[in-house]
Amino acid sequence: MKINQIEITTVEIPVIPFQDGGIAPYRGSQDKIGTTKARSTIFKVSTDQGITGWGEMNPIISHQIMETLLEEYIKPIVIGMDPFNIKEMLNQFSPVYNPQLNTKAFLTGIEVACWDIIGKSLNKPLYQLLGGRLRDKIEIAYALGIMGLEETKDKVIQVKEAGFKTLKTKGGENIVFDVARVKAMRAAGGPDFEIRVDMNQGYDTPQALRYLKQVEQYDLQYIEQPIKVNKLKDLRSLRERTATPIGINEDCYIPNNLLEAIKSDCIDIAIIDFEPLGGISELMRLASIAEEADLPLAHHCGWDMGVKLAAILHATSTMPAFTYPMDSTYQAHGDDVLQERVQIKDGFYLIPNGPGLGVEVDQDKLRFLDINR
């Protein structure tokens, strides 16, 4: 079997507004304007045996750059390759002369589509190809951006009443406000509601320490990436001076940083997304490192629509280290590209059972959502 065609479609979907029960505008500490519409690039990979695989990743800076990368860099290497030879394919994109740039990440959408092709050709769901699942559902951490105190309290109550047990939100702009917001969330959610806060590198080390000390009484599940990347010594210092667990996200995408963080004993958890790594194969590699170190993992969210979401569910269901709920905005998306949406029950995603990713793309909907239509 050979890959003979690769097509991409960048789609845009609305995010449900807060007043309608959603999360828009969704804003983090690094965002000037909150997200009201989400974009994702859908990959259709065809083979000479008539089997089609689907993949998904966020556009790299812009859809124009994605299209240029596909035509000038990816297609000349990938067309003609066997989709079963994923490791060989990834090896073609291993950085040698530019190790600071993870060129494998450019291949994520195609790598996922290859797994979909393999599963369809063998009539097996992806989780079986990865060794079998350890869990048949994945708990959701409901993702929420920065908003006012009263809006935050209202949303926590709504999320809890809908059956979700964990909230992931943003911070990193203002210590006083961030602390007040955690206090409001704990009051609204009660002691049995889990809260995690992602700072997106918004604090310097002294600011992070002040925040961590002040929120200890509110029992956060963890704080994510409180300071800039490549400051593992500072993270260790913070961890030694606070009872609040500390995790990294952006640091995980710098080669060798997760291993170094483990060796430095500076984190309690890592939040990882297979997209910046280069796909499910790379996720397995880091998950194995974490498992050996007894480090728990949570999967990150990047405005994932149905294709990537299905891949996350299949992959993380097979990996022992992914013991924490996965971040997700999908439940607040106004649409996706699937014929049938991924199912949610009592705050958990149900893992699709069909061959490959177990989901079917609605190609009419794909054309309708295409930003270039």
C-alpha positions as CSV (number, residue, x, y, z in Angstrom):
1,M,0.0,0.0,0.0
2,K,1.3,3.5,-0.9
3,I,0.1,7.0,-0.1
4,N,-0.8,8.6,-3.4
5,Q,-2.6,11.8,-2.3
6,I,-2.7,14.3,0.6
7,E,-5.3,17.0,0.8
8,I,-5.9,19.6,3.6
9,T,-8.9,21.7,4.5
10,T,-8.7,24.5,7.1
11,V,-12.0,24.9,8.8
12,E,-13.5,27.4,11.2
13,I,-16.2,26.7,13.7
14,P,-18.0,29.0,16.2
15,V,-17.4,28.7,19.9
16,I,-20.6,28.9,21.9
17,P,-20.9,32.2,23.7
18,F,-20.8,32.3,27.5
19,Q,-24.4,33.7,27.7
20,D,-25.6,30.7,25.7
21,G,-23.9,28.2,28.0
22,G,-20.5,28.1,26.3
23,I,-17.1,29.7,26.9
24,A,-16.6,32.4,24.3
25,P,-14.8,34.7,24.3
26,Y,-12.1,32.3,25.6
27,R,-9.0,34.3,26.7
28,G,-5.6,33.4,28.3
29,S,-2.8,35.6,29.7
30,Q,-1.1,35.7,26.3
31,D,-4.3,36.6,24.3
32,K,-5.4,40.2,23.7
33,I,-8.7,39.1,22.2
34,G,-10.6,36.1,23.3
35,T,-11.4,33.2,20.9
36,T,-14.9,33.2,19.5
37,K,-14.1,31.0,16.5
38,A,-11.7,28.1,16.4
39,R,-9.6,26.9,13.4
40,S,-8.2,23.5,12.6
41,T,-6.7,21.8,9.6
42,I,-8.2,18.5,8.5
43,F,-5.9,16.1,6.5
44,K,-7.3,13.5,4.0
45,V,-4.7,10.9,3.1
46,S,-5.5,8.6,0.3
47,T,-3.8,5.3,-0.8
48,D,-3.5,3.3,-4.0
49,Q,-5.8,0.7,-2.4
50,G,-8.7,3.0,-1.9
51,I,-8.4,3.4,1.8
52,T,-8.6,6.9,3.2
53,G,-7.3,8.1,6.5
54,W,-8.2,11.3,8.4
55,G,-6.0,13.5,10.6
56,E,-6.1,16.9,12.2
57,M,-3.9,19.6,13.6
58,N,-4.0,23.3,14.3
59,P,-2.7,25.5,11.5
60,I,1.0,26.4,11.9
61,I,0.7,30.2,12.1
62,S,-1.6,30.3,9.1
63,H,-3.4,28.0,6.7
64,Q,-1.3,29.6,3.9
65,I,1.9,28.4,5.6
66,M,0.4,25.0,6.1
67,E,-0.4,24.7,2.4
68,T,3.1,25.7,1.4
69,L,4.6,23.2,3.8
70,L,2.4,20.5,2.4
71,E,3.3,21.2,-1.2
72,E,6.9,22.0,-0.9
73,Y,8.2,20.0,2.0
74,I,5.8,17.2,3.1
75,K,4.4,15.8,-0.2
76,P,7.8,15.2,-1.9
77,I,8.8,13.0,1.0
78,V,5.5,11.3,2.0
79,I,3.9,10.6,-1.4
80,G,4.8,7.0,-2.3
81,M,5.5,5.8,1.2
82,D,3.7,2.9,2.9
83,P,1.4,4.3,5.7
84,F,2.3,1.3,7.8
85,N,5.9,2.6,8.0
86,I,5.2,5.4,10.4
87,K,8.6,5.3,12.1
88,E,10.4,5.5,8.8
89,M,8.2,8.5,7.8
90,L,8.9,10.3,11.1
91,N,12.6,9.7,10.7
92,Q,12.6,11.6,7.4
93,F,11.5,14.6,9.4
94,S,13.9,14.2,12.3
95,P,15.8,17.5,12.8
96,V,19.6,17.1,12.1
97,Y,20.8,20.5,11.0
98,N,18.0,22.4,12.8
99,P,17.6,20.6,16.2
100,Q,15.9,23.6,17.7
101,L,13.0,23.1,15.3
102,N,10.8,20.1,15.8
103,T,10.0,19.4,12.1
104,K,8.2,16.2,13.1
105,A,5.4,18.4,14.3
106,F,4.7,19.3,10.7
107,L,3.7,15.7,10.1
108,T,1.1,15.3,12.9
109,G,-2.0,15.4,10.7
110,I,-0.6,12.8,8.3
111,E,0.8,10.6,11.1
112,V,-2.7,10.4,12.6
113,A,-4.2,9.7,9.2
114,C,-1.8,6.8,8.8
115,W,-3.0,5.2,12.0
116,D,-6.5,5.6,10.7
117,I,-5.6,3.9,7.5
118,I,-3.8,1.0,9.3
119,G,-6.9,0.5,11.5
120,K,-9.3,0.5,8.6
121,S,-7.1,-1.9,6.6
122,L,-7.0,-4.3,9.5
123,N,-10.6,-3.6,10.6
124,K,-9.3,-2.8,14.1
125,P,-9.8,0.3,16.3
126,L,-6.7,2.3,16.9
127,Y,-6.6,1.4,20.6
128,Q,-6.1,-2.2,19.7
129,L,-3.2,-1.4,17.4
130,L,-1.6,0.4,20.4
131,G,-1.8,-2.6,22.6
132,G,-5.4,-2.4,24.0
133,R,-7.1,0.1,26.1
134,L,-6.8,0.4,29.9
135,R,-10.0,2.5,30.2
136,D,-13.1,2.7,28.1
137,K,-13.9,6.4,28.9
138,I,-11.7,9.5,29.5
139,E,-12.7,12.1,32.0
140,I,-12.9,15.7,30.8
141,A,-11.4,18.8,32.4
142,Y,-13.8,21.5,31.2
143,A,-11.6,24.3,29.8
144,L,-12.5,27.9,30.6
145,G,-10.7,31.1,29.8
146,I,-10.2,34.2,31.9
147,M,-13.5,36.0,32.9
148,G,-14.9,38.1,35.7
149,L,-15.5,36.7,39.2
150,E,-19.3,36.5,39.0
151,E,-19.2,35.0,35.5
152,T,-16.6,32.5,36.8
153,K,-18.7,31.4,39.8
154,D,-21.8,31.1,37.5
155,K,-19.8,28.9,35.1
156,V,-18.4,26.7,37.8
157,I,-21.9,26.0,39.1
158,Q,-23.1,25.3,35.5
159,V,-20.2,23.0,34.8
160,K,-20.7,21.0,38.0
161,E,-24.4,20.6,37.4
162,A,-23.7,19.3,33.9
163,G,-21.7,16.4,35.5
164,F,-18.1,17.6,35.1
165,K,-15.8,17.2,38.1
166,T,-12.8,19.1,36.9
167,L,-12.3,22.7,35.6
168,K,-9.2,23.9,33.7
169,T,-8.9,27.7,33.5
170,K,-6.4,30.4,32.6
171,G,-4.4,32.9,34.7
172,G,-1.1,34.8,34.7
173,E,-2.1,38.4,34.2
174,N,-2.6,39.7,37.7
175,I,-1.8,38.0,41.0
176,V,-4.5,39.7,43.1
177,F,-7.2,38.9,40.5
178,D,-6.0,35.4,39.9
179,V,-6.0,34.6,43.6
180,A,-9.5,36.1,44.0
181,R,-10.7,34.0,41.1
182,V,-9.4,30.8,42.6
183,K,-11.2,31.7,45.9
184,A,-14.4,32.3,43.9
185,M,-14.1,29.0,42.1
186,R,-13.5,27.0,45.2
187,A,-16.5,28.7,46.9
188,A,-18.8,27.9,43.9
189,G,-17.4,24.3,43.3
190,G,-17.1,23.1,46.8
191,P,-14.3,20.9,48.3
192,D,-14.9,18.0,45.9
193,F,-14.5,20.0,42.7
194,E,-11.0,19.9,41.0
195,I,-9.5,23.1,39.7
196,R,-6.4,23.5,37.6
197,V,-4.9,26.8,36.4
198,D,-2.8,27.3,33.4
199,M,-0.5,30.4,33.5
200,N,1.0,30.0,30.0
201,Q,4.3,31.3,31.3
202,G,2.6,34.5,32.5
203,Y,4.6,35.0,35.8
204,D,8.2,35.5,36.6
205,T,9.5,33.3,39.5
206,P,8.8,35.7,42.4
207,Q,5.3,36.3,41.1
208,A,4.7,32.6,40.8
209,L,5.9,32.0,44.3
210,R,3.5,34.7,45.7
211,Y,0.6,33.2,43.8
212,L,1.4,29.6,44.9
213,K,1.7,30.6,48.5
214,Q,-1.6,32.5,48.5
215,V,-3.6,29.7,46.8
216,E,-2.4,26.8,48.9
217,Q,-5.5,27.0,51.1
218,Y,-7.7,26.5,48.0
219,D,-6.3,23.1,47.2
220,L,-5.6,23.4,43.4
221,Q,-5.2,20.2,41.5
222,Y,-2.1,21.8,39.9
223,I,-0.8,25.0,38.3
224,E,0.4,24.6,34.8
225,Q,3.5,26.3,33.3
226,P,3.7,29.2,35.8
227,I,7.0,30.6,34.4
228,K,8.9,30.6,31.1
229,V,10.3,27.5,29.6
230,N,13.8,26.3,30.2
231,K,13.8,27.4,33.9
232,L,13.8,24.0,35.5
233,K,15.9,25.1,38.5
234,D,13.4,27.8,39.2
235,L,10.6,25.3,39.0
236,R,12.3,23.1,41.5
237,S,12.7,26.0,43.8
238,L,9.0,26.8,43.5
239,R,8.1,23.1,44.1
240,E,10.2,23.0,47.2
241,R,8.5,26.0,48.7
242,T,4.8,25.3,48.0
243,A,2.3,22.5,48.6
244,T,0.5,23.3,45.3
245,P,1.5,20.7,42.6
246,I,3.3,22.1,39.6
247,G,3.1,21.0,36.0
248,I,4.7,21.8,32.6
249,N,3.2,22.0,29.2
250,E,5.2,24.2,26.7
251,D,8.4,22.8,28.2
252,C,7.4,19.3,27.0
253,Y,7.9,20.3,23.4
254,I,11.5,21.3,23.7
255,P,13.6,18.2,23.0
256,N,14.7,16.4,26.2
257,N,13.0,18.8,28.5
258,L,10.5,16.4,30.0
259,L,13.3,14.0,30.8
260,E,15.4,16.8,32.3
261,A,12.4,18.0,34.4
262,I,12.0,14.5,35.7
263,K,15.7,14.2,36.5
264,S,15.6,17.6,38.2
265,D,12.6,16.6,40.4
266,C,10.9,19.9,39.6
267,I,7.4,18.9,38.6
268,D,4.5,16.8,39.8
269,I,2.7,16.3,36.5
270,A,3.2,17.0,32.8
271,I,0.5,18.2,30.4
272,I,1.3,17.0,26.9
273,D,-0.3,17.4,23.5
274,F,0.7,15.0,20.7
275,E,0.3,17.7,18.1
276,P,3.5,19.8,18.8
277,L,5.4,16.5,19.3
278,G,4.7,14.9,15.9
279,G,1.8,12.6,16.5
280,I,0.7,9.6,18.5
281,S,4.1,7.8,18.0
282,E,5.9,10.6,19.7
283,L,3.3,10.8,22.5
284,M,3.9,7.1,23.2
285,R,7.6,7.8,23.6
286,L,7.1,10.6,26.1
287,A,4.4,8.6,27.9
288,S,6.8,5.7,28.3
289,I,9.4,8.0,29.9
290,A,6.7,9.4,32.3
291,E,5.5,5.9,33.2
292,E,9.0,4.8,34.1
293,A,9.4,7.8,36.3
294,D,5.9,7.4,37.8
295,L,5.0,10.8,36.6
296,P,1.2,11.4,35.9
297,L,0.1,12.9,32.6
298,A,-2.8,14.9,31.4
299,H,-3.5,15.5,27.7
300,H,-3.6,19.1,26.5
301,C,-6.3,20.7,24.4
302,G,-5.8,22.8,21.2
303,W,-9.4,23.5,20.1
304,D,-9.5,19.9,18.9
305,M,-12.4,19.0,16.6
306,G,-13.7,15.5,16.2
307,V,-10.8,13.9,14.3
308,K,-8.0,14.8,16.7
309,L,-10.2,14.3,19.7
310,A,-10.9,10.7,18.6
311,A,-7.2,10.1,18.2
312,I,-6.5,11.5,21.7
313,L,-9.1,9.3,23.2
314,H,-7.8,6.1,21.5
315,A,-4.1,6.9,22.3
316,T,-4.4,8.0,26.0
317,S,-6.8,5.1,26.8
318,T,-3.9,2.7,26.2
319,M,-1.2,4.6,28.2
320,P,-0.9,4.0,31.9
321,A,0.6,7.5,32.7
322,F,-2.5,9.4,31.5
323,T,-4.3,9.3,34.9
324,Y,-5.6,12.8,35.0
325,P,-8.7,14.2,33.1
326,M,-7.9,15.6,29.6
327,D,-8.4,19.3,28.9
328,S,-11.2,20.0,26.4
329,T,-13.1,22.8,24.8
330,Y,-15.0,20.5,22.4
331,Q,-18.1,20.4,24.6
332,A,-18.5,24.2,23.9
333,H,-17.9,24.0,20.1
334,G,-20.8,25.0,18.0
335,D,-20.0,22.3,15.4
336,D,-17.3,19.8,14.2
337,V,-16.5,18.0,11.0
338,L,-17.9,14.5,12.0
339,Q,-21.1,12.8,10.8
340,E,-21.7,12.0,14.5
341,R,-20.1,13.9,17.4
342,V,-18.0,12.2,20.0
343,Q,-20.2,11.2,22.8
344,I,-20.1,12.7,26.3
345,K,-21.6,11.0,29.3
346,D,-21.5,12.2,33.0
347,G,-18.4,14.3,32.3
348,F,-16.5,11.6,30.4
349,Y,-15.8,11.0,26.7
350,L,-16.8,7.6,25.4
351,I,-14.1,6.1,23.1
352,P,-15.2,5.4,19.6
353,N,-15.2,1.7,18.7
354,G,-15.1,1.6,14.9
355,P,-12.0,0.7,12.7
356,G,-9.1,3.2,12.9
357,L,-10.2,6.4,14.7
358,G,-13.8,5.1,14.7
359,V,-15.2,8.3,13.4
360,E,-16.4,9.4,10.0
361,V,-15.8,12.9,8.5
362,D,-18.9,14.6,6.9
363,Q,-17.3,15.8,3.7
364,D,-20.3,18.1,2.9
365,K,-19.8,19.7,6.3
366,L,-16.1,19.9,5.7
367,R,-16.7,21.9,2.5
368,F,-19.2,24.1,4.3
369,L,-16.8,24.9,7.1
370,D,-13.8,25.5,4.7
371,I,-12.4,29.0,5.3
372,N,-11.6,29.2,1.5
373,R,-15.1,28.3,0.3
